[in-house]
Amino acid sequence: MKRIIVKVDKRDISFRVTIPRKVILYKKWTDVEYMLVEESGPDTIVLRRFVDADALETEDQRSFPGFN
């Protein structure tokens, strides 16, 4: 998949990024209701689809400061 640039919508209490429909269809994630946000480095965030509690079980349980 090619890179896609999306705009960050700055809100009072959060930032919102809209994932284009093409990306969701390409990944076959049309049934996803929640996603996990994981830190993957100083300039990288990883989004993973949340399927069940087993999806939370990873070897590296890193979290963002203040999100424990």
All heavy atoms as a GROMACS GRO file, in nm:
protein
  568
    1MET      N    1   0.084  -0.117   0.000
    1MET     CA    2   0.000   0.000   0.000
    1MET      C    3   0.089   0.124   0.000
    1MET      O    4   0.190   0.128   0.067
    1MET     CB    5  -0.090   0.000   0.123
    1MET     CG    6  -0.175   0.121   0.131
    1MET     SD    7  -0.298   0.128   0.263
    1MET     CE    8  -0.237   0.026   0.389
    2LYS      N    9   0.046   0.223  -0.075
    2LYS     CA   10   0.120   0.348  -0.081
    2LYS      C   11   0.099   0.428   0.047
    2LYS      O   12   0.005   0.404   0.122
    2LYS     CB   13   0.074   0.431  -0.199
    2LYS     CG   14   0.102   0.366  -0.332
    2LYS     CD   15   0.053   0.454  -0.444
    2LYS     CE   16   0.080   0.386  -0.577
    2LYS     NZ   17   0.036   0.468  -0.689
    3ARG      N   18   0.186   0.524   0.070
    3ARG     CA   19   0.170   0.611   0.185
    3ARG      C   20   0.057   0.709   0.159
    3ARG      O   21   0.037   0.756   0.048
    3ARG     CB   22   0.298   0.689   0.210
    3ARG     CG   23   0.410   0.601   0.255
    3ARG     CD   24   0.531   0.683   0.281
    3ARG     NE   25   0.642   0.593   0.309
    3ARG     CZ   26   0.761   0.634   0.342
    3ARG    NH1   27   0.788   0.762   0.349
    3ARG    NH2   28   0.856   0.546   0.366
    4ILE      N   29  -0.015   0.740   0.264
    4ILE     CA   30  -0.126   0.833   0.255
    4ILE      C   31  -0.106   0.940   0.361
    4ILE      O   32  -0.078   0.908   0.477
    4ILE     CB   33  -0.260   0.762   0.278
    4ILE    CG1   34  -0.282   0.656   0.171
    4ILE    CG2   35  -0.375   0.861   0.280
    4ILE    CD1   36  -0.401   0.568   0.195
    5ILE      N   37  -0.119   1.065   0.323
    5ILE     CA   38  -0.108   1.174   0.419
    5ILE      C   39  -0.248   1.210   0.466
    5ILE      O   40  -0.339   1.228   0.385
    5ILE     CB   41  -0.040   1.296   0.354
    5ILE    CG1   42   0.103   1.260   0.314
    5ILE    CG2   43  -0.043   1.416   0.448
    5ILE    CD1   44   0.175   1.369   0.238
    6VAL      N   45  -0.264   1.221   0.598
    6VAL     CA   46  -0.392   1.260   0.654
    6VAL      C   47  -0.371   1.381   0.746
    6VAL      O   48  -0.264   1.399   0.804
    6VAL     CB   49  -0.461   1.146   0.733
    6VAL    CG1   50  -0.496   1.032   0.641
    6VAL    CG2   51  -0.374   1.097   0.846
    7LYS      N   52  -0.473   1.464   0.758
    7LYS     CA   53  -0.464   1.583   0.841
    7LYS      C   54  -0.501   1.550   0.985
    7LYS      O   55  -0.590   1.470   1.010
    7LYS     CB   56  -0.561   1.689   0.788
    7LYS     CG   57  -0.554   1.820   0.862
    7LYS     CD   58  -0.640   1.924   0.795
    7LYS     CE   59  -0.641   2.059   0.862
    7LYS     NZ   60  -0.571   2.084   0.977
    8VAL      N   61  -0.431   1.613   1.079
    8VAL     CA   62  -0.461   1.596   1.220
    8VAL      C   63  -0.558   1.707   1.261
    8VAL      O   64  -0.531   1.825   1.241
    8VAL     CB   65  -0.332   1.604   1.306
    8VAL    CG1   66  -0.366   1.594   1.453
    8VAL    CG2   67  -0.234   1.496   1.264
    9ASP      N   68  -0.672   1.668   1.316
    9ASP     CA   69  -0.774   1.762   1.361
    9ASP      C   70  -0.751   1.784   1.510
    9ASP      O   71  -0.771   1.694   1.591
    9ASP     CB   72  -0.912   1.703   1.334
    9ASP     CG   73  -1.024   1.797   1.372
    9ASP    OD1   74  -0.997   1.916   1.399
    9ASP    OD2   75  -1.139   1.751   1.374
   10LYS      N   76  -0.708   1.904   1.547
   10LYS     CA   77  -0.678   1.936   1.687
   10LYS      C   78  -0.805   1.979   1.758
   10LYS      O   79  -0.871   2.074   1.718
   10LYS     CB   80  -0.572   2.045   1.694
   10LYS     CG   81  -0.441   2.002   1.632
   10LYS     CD   82  -0.343   2.115   1.627
   10LYS     CE   83  -0.218   2.068   1.552
   10LYS     NZ   84  -0.124   2.175   1.531
   11ARG      N   85  -0.840   1.908   1.864
   11ARG     CA   86  -0.959   1.936   1.943
   11ARG      C   87  -0.916   1.986   2.081
   11ARG      O   88  -0.798   1.988   2.113
   11ARG     CB   89  -1.042   1.808   1.960
   11ARG     CG   90  -1.077   1.738   1.830
   11ARG     CD   91  -1.209   1.785   1.782
   11ARG     NE   92  -1.238   1.732   1.650
   11ARG     CZ   93  -1.357   1.694   1.615
   11ARG    NH1   94  -1.456   1.696   1.700
   11ARG    NH2   95  -1.378   1.655   1.491
   12ASP      N   96  -1.012   2.022   2.164
   12ASP     CA   97  -0.981   2.071   2.298
   12ASP      C   98  -0.913   1.966   2.385
   12ASP      O   99  -0.817   1.995   2.454
   12ASP     CB  100  -1.109   2.118   2.369
   12ASP     CG  101  -1.162   2.248   2.310
   12ASP    OD1  102  -1.085   2.320   2.244
   12ASP    OD2  103  -1.281   2.276   2.329
   13ILE      N  104  -0.964   1.843   2.380
   13ILE     CA  105  -0.911   1.739   2.470
   13ILE      C  106  -0.845   1.623   2.395
   13ILE      O  107  -0.801   1.528   2.458
   13ILE     CB  108  -1.020   1.684   2.564
   13ILE    CG1  109  -1.134   1.624   2.482
   13ILE    CG2  110  -1.070   1.792   2.657
   13ILE    CD1  111  -1.236   1.549   2.565
   14SER      N  112  -0.840   1.630   2.262
   14SER     CA  113  -0.781   1.520   2.187
   14SER      C  114  -0.738   1.566   2.049
   14SER      O  115  -0.763   1.679   2.009
   14SER     CB  116  -0.882   1.405   2.174
   14SER     OG  117  -0.992   1.446   2.095
   15PHE      N  118  -0.671   1.478   1.978
   15PHE     CA  119  -0.636   1.496   1.839
   15PHE      C  120  -0.706   1.386   1.761
   15PHE      O  121  -0.710   1.272   1.806
   15PHE     CB  122  -0.485   1.485   1.817
   15PHE     CG  123  -0.408   1.597   1.880
   15PHE    CD1  124  -0.372   1.593   2.013
   15PHE    CD2  125  -0.370   1.707   1.805
   15PHE    CE1  126  -0.300   1.695   2.071
   15PHE    CE2  127  -0.298   1.810   1.862
   15PHE     CZ  128  -0.263   1.805   1.995
   16ARG      N  129  -0.760   1.416   1.645
   16ARG     CA  130  -0.832   1.317   1.567
   16ARG      C  131  -0.767   1.301   1.430
   16ARG      O  132  -0.737   1.399   1.363
   16ARG     CB  133  -0.977   1.359   1.549
   16ARG     CG  134  -1.060   1.256   1.474
   16ARG     CD  135  -1.203   1.294   1.474
   16ARG     NE  136  -1.252   1.281   1.611
   16ARG     CZ  137  -1.379   1.274   1.644
   16ARG    NH1  138  -1.471   1.282   1.551
   16ARG    NH2  139  -1.416   1.261   1.768
   17VAL      N  140  -0.745   1.176   1.393
   17VAL     CA  141  -0.692   1.142   1.260
   17VAL      C  142  -0.793   1.048   1.198
   17VAL      O  143  -0.829   0.946   1.256
   17VAL     CB  144  -0.554   1.073   1.269
   17VAL    CG1  145  -0.507   1.030   1.132
   17VAL    CG2  146  -0.452   1.164   1.336
   18THR      N  147  -0.840   1.081   1.079
   18THR     CA  148  -0.936   0.996   1.009
   18THR      C  149  -0.859   0.899   0.918
   18THR      O  150  -0.776   0.942   0.838
   18THR     CB  151  -1.032   1.081   0.925
   18THR    OG1  152  -1.099   1.171   1.012
   18THR    CG2  153  -1.133   0.995   0.852
   19ILE      N  154  -0.890   0.771   0.932
   19ILE     CA  155  -0.828   0.670   0.847
   19ILE      C  156  -0.914   0.657   0.722
   19ILE      O  157  -1.034   0.629   0.732
   19ILE     CB  158  -0.819   0.534   0.919
   19ILE    CG1  159  -0.735   0.551   1.047
   19ILE    CG2  160  -0.760   0.428   0.827
   19ILE    CD1  161  -0.738   0.431   1.137
   20PRO      N  162  -0.857   0.678   0.606
   20PRO     CA  163  -0.938   0.672   0.483
   20PRO      C  164  -1.004   0.535   0.463
   20PRO      O  165  -0.949   0.431   0.498
   20PRO     CB  166  -0.835   0.698   0.372
   20PRO     CG  167  -0.723   0.770   0.439
   20PRO     CD  168  -0.719   0.715   0.579
   21ARG      N  169  -1.124   0.538   0.407
   21ARG     CA  170  -1.201   0.416   0.381
   21ARG      C  171  -1.120   0.314   0.301
   21ARG      O  172  -1.127   0.194   0.324
   21ARG     CB  173  -1.330   0.451   0.308
   21ARG     CG  174  -1.417   0.332   0.276
   21ARG     CD  175  -1.546   0.372   0.207
   21ARG     NE  176  -1.629   0.456   0.291
   21ARG     CZ  177  -1.716   0.409   0.381
   21ARG    NH1  178  -1.731   0.280   0.396
   21ARG    NH2  179  -1.787   0.491   0.455
   22LYS      N  180  -1.041   0.363   0.204
   22LYS     CA  181  -0.960   0.272   0.121
   22LYS      C  182  -0.867   0.186   0.207
   22LYS      O  183  -0.848   0.068   0.178
   22LYS     CB  184  -0.873   0.352   0.023
   22LYS     CG  185  -0.942   0.393  -0.103
   22LYS     CD  186  -0.846   0.427  -0.214
   22LYS     CE  187  -0.765   0.550  -0.194
   22LYS     NZ  188  -0.692   0.592  -0.315
   23VAL      N  189  -0.811   0.246   0.311
   23VAL     CA  190  -0.719   0.173   0.397
   23VAL      C  191  -0.792   0.064   0.474
   23VAL      O  192  -0.746  -0.050   0.481
   23VAL     CB  193  -0.648   0.269   0.495
   23VAL    CG1  194  -0.562   0.193   0.595
   23VAL    CG2  195  -0.562   0.370   0.419
   24ILE      N  196  -0.908   0.098   0.530
   24ILE     CA  197  -0.986   0.000   0.606
   24ILE      C  198  -1.032  -0.115   0.516
   24ILE      O  199  -1.025  -0.232   0.553
   24ILE     CB  200  -1.106   0.068   0.674
   24ILE    CG1  201  -1.060   0.174   0.774
   24ILE    CG2  202  -1.198  -0.034   0.739
   24ILE    CD1  203  -0.976   0.121   0.888
   25LEU      N  204  -1.075  -0.084   0.396
   25LEU     CA  205  -1.117  -0.188   0.302
   25LEU      C  206  -0.999  -0.275   0.260
   25LEU      O  207  -1.012  -0.398   0.250
   25LEU     CB  208  -1.184  -0.126   0.179
   25LEU     CG  209  -1.318  -0.056   0.205
   25LEU    CD1  210  -1.366   0.013   0.078
   25LEU    CD2  211  -1.421  -0.153   0.257
   26TYR      N  212  -0.884  -0.214   0.236
   26TYR     CA  213  -0.764  -0.288   0.197
   26TYR      C  214  -0.722  -0.387   0.306
   26TYR      O  215  -0.686  -0.501   0.278
   26TYR     CB  216  -0.651  -0.190   0.169
   26TYR     CG  217  -0.518  -0.254   0.137
   26TYR    CD1  218  -0.493  -0.305   0.009
   26TYR    CD2  219  -0.418  -0.263   0.233
   26TYR    CE1  220  -0.371  -0.364  -0.021
   26TYR    CE2  221  -0.296  -0.322   0.204
   26TYR     CZ  222  -0.274  -0.373   0.077
   26TYR     OH  223  -0.152  -0.431   0.049
   27LYS      N  224  -0.732  -0.344   0.433
   27LYS     CA  225  -0.695  -0.430   0.545
   27LYS      C  226  -0.807  -0.527   0.585
   27LYS      O  227  -0.788  -0.612   0.670
   27LYS     CB  228  -0.659  -0.344   0.668
   27LYS     CG  229  -0.540  -0.253   0.647
   27LYS     CD  230  -0.413  -0.328   0.619
   27LYS     CE  231  -0.363  -0.400   0.742
   27LYS     NZ  232  -0.240  -0.475   0.719
   28LYS      N  233  -0.926  -0.512   0.525
   28LYS     CA  234  -1.043  -0.594   0.558
   28LYS      C  235  -1.080  -0.579   0.706
   28LYS      O  236  -1.108  -0.676   0.776
   28LYS     CB  237  -1.019  -0.740   0.521
   28LYS     CG  238  -0.998  -0.758   0.373
   28LYS     CD  239  -0.972  -0.901   0.336
   28LYS     CE  240  -0.946  -0.907   0.186
   28LYS     NZ  241  -0.883  -1.028   0.145
   29TRP      N  242  -1.081  -0.454   0.752
   29TRP     CA  243  -1.112  -0.421   0.891
   29TRP      C  244  -1.249  -0.357   0.904
   29TRP      O  245  -1.274  -0.281   0.998
   29TRP     CB  246  -1.007  -0.326   0.947
   29TRP     CG  247  -0.874  -0.388   0.976
   29TRP    CD1  248  -0.834  -0.513   0.945
   29TRP    CD2  249  -0.765  -0.326   1.042
   29TRP    NE1  250  -0.705  -0.533   0.987
   29TRP    CE2  251  -0.661  -0.419   1.047
   29TRP    CE3  252  -0.745  -0.200   1.095
   29TRP    CZ2  253  -0.538  -0.390   1.105
   29TRP    CZ3  254  -0.624  -0.172   1.153
   29TRP    CH2  255  -0.521  -0.266   1.158
   30THR      N  256  -1.342  -0.387   0.817
   30THR     CA  257  -1.473  -0.323   0.822
   30THR      C  258  -1.553  -0.360   0.946
   30THR      O  259  -1.647  -0.290   0.982
   30THR     CB  260  -1.555  -0.358   0.696
   30THR    OG1  261  -1.561  -0.500   0.682
   30THR    CG2  262  -1.494  -0.296   0.572
   31ASP      N  263  -1.516  -0.468   1.015
   31ASP     CA  264  -1.586  -0.509   1.136
   31ASP      C  265  -1.522  -0.455   1.263
   31ASP      O  266  -1.572  -0.480   1.373
   31ASP     CB  267  -1.593  -0.662   1.142
   31ASP     CG  268  -1.454  -0.726   1.147
   31ASP    OD1  269  -1.356  -0.662   1.105
   31ASP    OD2  270  -1.444  -0.841   1.193
   32VAL      N  271  -1.414  -0.379   1.252
   32VAL     CA  272  -1.342  -0.329   1.368
   32VAL      C  273  -1.417  -0.214   1.433
   32VAL      O  274  -1.459  -0.120   1.366
   32VAL     CB  275  -1.199  -0.284   1.327
   32VAL    CG1  276  -1.128  -0.217   1.443
   32VAL    CG2  277  -1.120  -0.402   1.277
   33GLU      N  278  -1.435  -0.223   1.566
   33GLU     CA  279  -1.498  -0.115   1.640
   33GLU      C  280  -1.398  -0.037   1.724
   33GLU      O  281  -1.417   0.081   1.751
   33GLU     CB  282  -1.608  -0.170   1.730
   33GLU     CG  283  -1.725  -0.225   1.652
   33GLU     CD  284  -1.838  -0.266   1.742
   33GLU    OE1  285  -1.858  -0.200   1.847
   33GLU    OE2  286  -1.907  -0.364   1.709
   34TYR      N  287  -1.291  -0.104   1.769
   34TYR     CA  288  -1.189  -0.041   1.852
   34TYR      C  289  -1.051  -0.075   1.798
   34TYR      O  290  -1.032  -0.180   1.738
   34TYR     CB  291  -1.199  -0.089   1.997
   34TYR     CG  292  -1.328  -0.050   2.063
   34TYR    CD1  293  -1.436  -0.138   2.064
   34TYR    CD2  294  -1.343   0.074   2.123
   34TYR    CE1  295  -1.555  -0.102   2.124
   34TYR    CE2  296  -1.461   0.110   2.182
   34TYR     CZ  297  -1.568   0.022   2.183
   34TYR     OH  298  -1.685   0.057   2.242
   35MET      N  299  -0.955   0.013   1.824
   35MET     CA  300  -0.816  -0.012   1.786
   35MET      C  301  -0.726   0.013   1.906
   35MET      O  302  -0.759   0.093   1.993
   35MET     CB  303  -0.774   0.079   1.671
   35MET     CG  304  -0.838   0.046   1.541
   35MET     SD  305  -0.758   0.138   1.410
   35MET     CE  306  -0.840   0.067   1.270
   36LEU      N  307  -0.614  -0.055   1.908
   36LEU     CA  308  -0.511  -0.033   2.009
   36LEU      C  309  -0.409   0.064   1.953
   36LEU      O  310  -0.369   0.052   1.838
   36LEU     CB  311  -0.442  -0.166   2.043
   36LEU     CG  312  -0.530  -0.274   2.101
   36LEU    CD1  313  -0.453  -0.406   2.108
   36LEU    CD2  314  -0.579  -0.235   2.238
   37VAL      N  315  -0.366   0.158   2.035
   37VAL     CA  316  -0.262   0.253   1.997
   37VAL      C  317  -0.140   0.217   2.078
   37VAL      O  318  -0.144   0.212   2.201
   37VAL     CB  319  -0.306   0.399   2.028
   37VAL    CG1  320  -0.196   0.497   1.991
   37VAL    CG2  321  -0.434   0.432   1.955
   38GLU      N  322  -0.029   0.188   2.008
   38GLU     CA  323   0.095   0.146   2.075
   38GLU      C  324   0.210   0.235   2.033
   38GLU      O  325   0.220   0.271   1.916
   38GLU     CB  326   0.129   0.002   2.038
   38GLU     CG  327   0.025  -0.098   2.080
   38GLU     CD  328   0.056  -0.238   2.032
   38GLU    OE1  329   0.112  -0.252   1.922
   38GLU    OE2  330   0.025  -0.331   2.106
   39GLU      N  331   0.296   0.267   2.128
   39GLU     CA  332   0.417   0.340   2.097
   39GLU      C  333   0.518   0.242   2.038
   39GLU      O  334   0.536   0.132   2.088
   39GLU     CB  335   0.472   0.403   2.225
   39GLU     CG  336   0.592   0.488   2.200
   39GLU     CD  337   0.643   0.551   2.328
   39GLU    OE1  338   0.607   0.503   2.437
   39GLU    OE2  339   0.719   0.647   2.319
   40SER      N  340   0.583   0.285   1.930
   40SER     CA  341   0.679   0.197   1.864
   40SER      C  342   0.813   0.266   1.843
   40SER      O  343   0.898   0.216   1.774
   40SER     CB  344   0.621   0.151   1.730
   40SER     OG  345   0.710   0.064   1.666
   41GLY      N  346   0.830   0.381   1.900
   41GLY     CA  347   0.952   0.458   1.887
   41GLY      C  348   0.921   0.605   1.905
   41GLY      O  349   0.806   0.643   1.920
   42PRO      N  350   1.024   0.689   1.903
   42PRO     CA  351   1.000   0.831   1.929
   42PRO      C  352   0.912   0.899   1.824
   42PRO      O  353   0.843   0.995   1.856
   42PRO     CB  354   1.140   0.891   1.930
   42PRO     CG  355   1.228   0.792   1.863
   42PRO     CD  356   1.164   0.658   1.879
   43ASP      N  357   0.911   0.851   1.702
   43ASP     CA  358   0.833   0.913   1.596
   43ASP      C  359   0.730   0.819   1.535
   43ASP      O  360   0.678   0.846   1.426
   43ASP     CB  361   0.925   0.963   1.483
   43ASP     CG  362   1.017   1.073   1.530
   43ASP    OD1  363   0.976   1.152   1.617
   43ASP    OD2  364   1.130   1.082   1.478
   44THR      N  365   0.698   0.709   1.604
   44THR     CA  366   0.612   0.608   1.544
   44THR      C  367   0.504   0.563   1.642
   44THR      O  368   0.530   0.537   1.759
   44THR     CB  369   0.694   0.484   1.502
   44THR    OG1  370   0.800   0.526   1.419
   44THR    CG2  371   0.608   0.385   1.427
   45ILE      N  372   0.380   0.556   1.592
   45ILE     CA  373   0.267   0.499   1.665
   45ILE      C  374   0.211   0.388   1.579
   45ILE      O  375   0.196   0.403   1.458
   45ILE     CB  376   0.158   0.605   1.690
   45ILE    CG1  377   0.211   0.714   1.783
   45ILE    CG2  378   0.033   0.541   1.748
   45ILE    CD1  379   0.115   0.829   1.800
   46VAL      N  380   0.178   0.275   1.641
   46VAL     CA  381   0.121   0.162   1.568
   46VAL      C  382  -0.025   0.148   1.608
   46VAL      O  383  -0.059   0.150   1.727
   46VAL     CB  384   0.198   0.031   1.602
   46VAL    CG1  385   0.130  -0.089   1.539
   46VAL    CG2  386   0.342   0.042   1.559
   47LEU      N  387  -0.112   0.134   1.509
   47LEU     CA  388  -0.254   0.104   1.532
   47LEU      C  389  -0.276  -0.043   1.502
   47LEU      O  390  -0.237  -0.091   1.396
   47LEU     CB  391  -0.344   0.187   1.440
   47LEU     CG  392  -0.350   0.335   1.463
   47LEU    CD1  393  -0.434   0.401   1.355
   47LEU    CD2  394  -0.408   0.366   1.599
   48ARG      N  395  -0.338  -0.113   1.596
   48ARG     CA  396  -0.375  -0.253   1.573
   48ARG      C  397  -0.522  -0.268   1.600
   48ARG      O  398  -0.577  -0.205   1.690
   48ARG     CB  399  -0.298  -0.346   1.668
   48ARG     CG  400  -0.153  -0.356   1.639
   48ARG     CD  401  -0.086  -0.472   1.711
   48ARG     NE  402  -0.108  -0.471   1.854
   48ARG     CZ  403  -0.134  -0.580   1.926
   48ARG    NH1  404  -0.145  -0.697   1.868
   48ARG    NH2  405  -0.150  -0.572   2.056
   49ARG      N  406  -0.586  -0.354   1.522
   49ARG     CA  407  -0.727  -0.377   1.548
   49ARG      C  408  -0.743  -0.452   1.680
   49ARG      O  409  -0.664  -0.541   1.712
   49ARG     CB  410  -0.794  -0.449   1.433
   49ARG     CG  411  -0.743  -0.586   1.407
   49ARG     CD  412  -0.797  -0.638   1.276
   49ARG     NE  413  -0.823  -0.779   1.290
   49ARG     CZ  414  -0.921  -0.843   1.230
   49ARG    NH1  415  -0.999  -0.780   1.148
   49ARG    NH2  416  -0.940  -0.970   1.249
   50PHE      N  417  -0.844  -0.416   1.754
   50PHE     CA  418  -0.874  -0.480   1.881
   50PHE      C  419  -0.980  -0.584   1.855
   50PHE      O  420  -1.091  -0.553   1.814
   50PHE     CB  421  -0.924  -0.378   1.983
   50PHE     CG  422  -0.957  -0.438   2.116
   50PHE    CD1  423  -0.858  -0.467   2.206
   50PHE    CD2  424  -1.088  -0.466   2.149
   50PHE    CE1  425  -0.888  -0.523   2.330
   50PHE    CE2  426  -1.120  -0.523   2.272
   50PHE     CZ  427  -1.020  -0.551   2.362
   51VAL      N  428  -0.945  -0.711   1.877
   51VAL     CA  429  -1.037  -0.820   1.852
   51VAL      C  430  -1.096  -0.872   1.982
   51VAL      O  431  -1.216  -0.885   1.998
   51VAL     CB  432  -0.968  -0.935   1.774
   51VAL    CG1  433  -1.064  -1.048   1.748
   51VAL    CG2  434  -0.910  -0.883   1.644
   52ASP      N  435  -1.008  -0.900   2.078
   52ASP     CA  436  -1.052  -0.951   2.208
   52ASP      C  437  -0.941  -0.927   2.310
   52ASP      O  438  -0.840  -0.867   2.279
   52ASP     CB  439  -1.088  -1.100   2.199
   52ASP     CG  440  -0.974  -1.184   2.144
   52ASP    OD1  441  -0.857  -1.141   2.151
   52ASP    OD2  442  -1.001  -1.293   2.093
   53ALA      N  443  -0.961  -0.975   2.429
   53ALA     CA  444  -0.862  -0.954   2.535
   53ALA      C  445  -0.728  -1.017   2.501
   53ALA      O  446  -0.623  -0.968   2.544
   53ALA     CB  447  -0.914  -1.010   2.667
   54ASP      N  448  -0.727  -1.124   2.422
   54ASP     CA  449  -0.600  -1.187   2.384
   54ASP      C  450  -0.514  -1.092   2.300
   54ASP      O  451  -0.393  -1.103   2.300
   54ASP     CB  452  -0.624  -1.316   2.305
   54ASP     CG  453  -0.687  -1.423   2.391
   54ASP    OD1  454  -0.671  -1.417   2.515
   54ASP    OD2  455  -0.753  -1.513   2.335
   55ALA      N  456  -0.576  -0.998   2.231
   55ALA     CA  457  -0.501  -0.903   2.150
   55ALA      C  458  -0.417  -0.810   2.237
   55ALA      O  459  -0.320  -0.753   2.191
   55ALA     CB  460  -0.597  -0.820   2.064
   56LEU      N  461  -0.453  -0.799   2.364
   56LEU     CA  462  -0.376  -0.715   2.456
   56LEU      C  463  -0.252  -0.785   2.508
   56LEU      O  464  -0.161  -0.722   2.558
   56LEU     CB  465  -0.463  -0.674   2.576
   56LEU     CG  466  -0.576  -0.578   2.545
   56LEU    CD1  467  -0.663  -0.561   2.669
   56LEU    CD2  468  -0.522  -0.445   2.500
   57GLU      N  469  -0.248  -0.916   2.498
   57GLU     CA  470  -0.137  -0.993   2.549
   57GLU      C  471  -0.020  -0.987   2.451
   57GLU      O  472  -0.019  -1.058   2.352
   57GLU     CB  473  -0.178  -1.140   2.571
   57GLU     CG  474  -0.294  -1.157   2.666
   57GLU     CD  475  -0.259  -1.116   2.808
   57GLU    OE1  476  -0.142  -1.132   2.849
   57GLU    OE2  477  -0.349  -1.064   2.876
   58THR      N  478   0.077  -0.901   2.477
   58THR     CA  479   0.196  -0.892   2.394
   58THR      C  480   0.317  -0.908   2.482
   58THR      O  481   0.310  -0.888   2.604
   58THR     CB  482   0.204  -0.757   2.319
   58THR    OG1  483   0.210  -0.653   2.416
   58THR    CG2  484   0.084  -0.735   2.228
   59GLU      N  485   0.429  -0.941   2.423
   59GLU     CA  486   0.552  -0.957   2.500
   59GLU      C  487   0.597  -0.825   2.559
   59GLU      O  488   0.650  -0.819   2.668
   59GLU     CB  489   0.662  -1.014   2.411
   59GLU     CG  490   0.637  -1.157   2.368
   59GLU     CD  491   0.745  -1.208   2.276
   59GLU    OE1  492   0.854  -1.148   2.274
   59GLU    OE2  493   0.722  -1.309   2.208
   60ASP      N  494   0.578  -0.716   2.486
   60ASP     CA  495   0.623  -0.584   2.529
   60ASP      C  496   0.502  -0.498   2.560
   60ASP      O  497   0.438  -0.447   2.472
   60ASP     CB  498   0.708  -0.520   2.418
   60ASP     CG  499   0.771  -0.391   2.462
   60ASP    OD1  500   0.761  -0.357   2.582
   60ASP    OD2  501   0.830  -0.323   2.377
   61GLN      N  502   0.469  -0.482   2.687
   61GLN     CA  503   0.351  -0.406   2.729
   61GLN      C  504   0.387  -0.261   2.756
   61GLN      O  505   0.365  -0.210   2.865
   61GLN     CB  506   0.291  -0.471   2.854
   61GLN     CG  507   0.226  -0.604   2.830
   61GLN     CD  508   0.088  -0.587   2.767
   61GLN    OE1  509   0.020  -0.488   2.789
   61GLN    NE2  510   0.048  -0.684   2.688
   62ARG      N  511   0.442  -0.191   2.656
   62ARG     CA  512   0.476  -0.050   2.673
   62ARG      C  513   0.350   0.033   2.671
   62ARG      O  514   0.250  -0.002   2.612
   62ARG     CB  515   0.568  -0.002   2.560
   62ARG     CG  516   0.704  -0.064   2.565
   62ARG     CD  517   0.786  -0.015   2.452
   62ARG     NE  518   0.730  -0.070   2.329
   62ARG     CZ  519   0.782  -0.053   2.209
   62ARG    NH1  520   0.889   0.017   2.195
   62ARG    NH2  521   0.727  -0.107   2.103
   63SER      N  522   0.356   0.148   2.740
   63SER     CA  523   0.242   0.237   2.739
   63SER      C  524   0.290   0.382   2.735
   63SER      O  525   0.404   0.410   2.768
   63SER     CB  526   0.154   0.215   2.863
   63SER     OG  527   0.228   0.247   2.979
   64PHE      N  528   0.201   0.468   2.695
   64PHE     CA  529   0.234   0.610   2.693
   64PHE      C  530   0.233   0.661   2.836
   64PHE      O  531   0.154   0.616   2.919
   64PHE     CB  532   0.130   0.686   2.610
   64PHE     CG  533   0.135   0.654   2.465
   64PHE    CD1  534   0.039   0.576   2.406
   64PHE    CD2  535   0.238   0.703   2.386
   64PHE    CE1  536   0.043   0.547   2.272
   64PHE    CE2  537   0.243   0.674   2.251
   64PHE     CZ  538   0.146   0.596   2.194
   65PRO      N  539   0.317   0.758   2.866
   65PRO     CA  540   0.314   0.816   3.002
   65PRO      C  541   0.176   0.868   3.036
   65PRO      O  542   0.113   0.937   2.955
   65PRO     CB  543   0.415   0.932   2.992
   65PRO     CG  544   0.504   0.897   2.877
   65PRO     CD  545   0.418   0.819   2.782
   66GLY      N  546   0.125   0.829   3.152
   66GLY     CA  547  -0.008   0.874   3.193
   66GLY      C  548  -0.122   0.787   3.143
   66GLY      O  549  -0.237   0.812   3.174
   67PHE      N  550  -0.093   0.682   3.066
   67PHE     CA  551  -0.198   0.594   3.014
   67PHE      C  552  -0.184   0.453   3.068
   67PHE      O  553  -0.203   0.357   2.999
   67PHE     CB  554  -0.191   0.589   2.859
   67PHE     CG  555  -0.245   0.711   2.794
   67PHE    CD1  556  -0.165   0.822   2.772
   67PHE    CD2  557  -0.378   0.717   2.756
   67PHE    CE1  558  -0.214   0.935   2.712
   67PHE    CE2  559  -0.428   0.830   2.694
   67PHE     CZ  560  -0.346   0.940   2.673
   68ASN      N  561  -0.152   0.438   3.194
   68ASN     CA  562  -0.132   0.305   3.253
   68ASN      C  563  -0.262   0.248   3.298
   68ASN      O  564  -0.343   0.292   3.359
   68ASN     CB  565  -0.033   0.311   3.367
   68ASN     CG  566   0.103   0.355   3.319
   68ASN    OD1  567   0.125   0.377   3.202
   68ASN    ND2  568   0.194   0.370   3.411
   0.00000   0.00000   0.00000
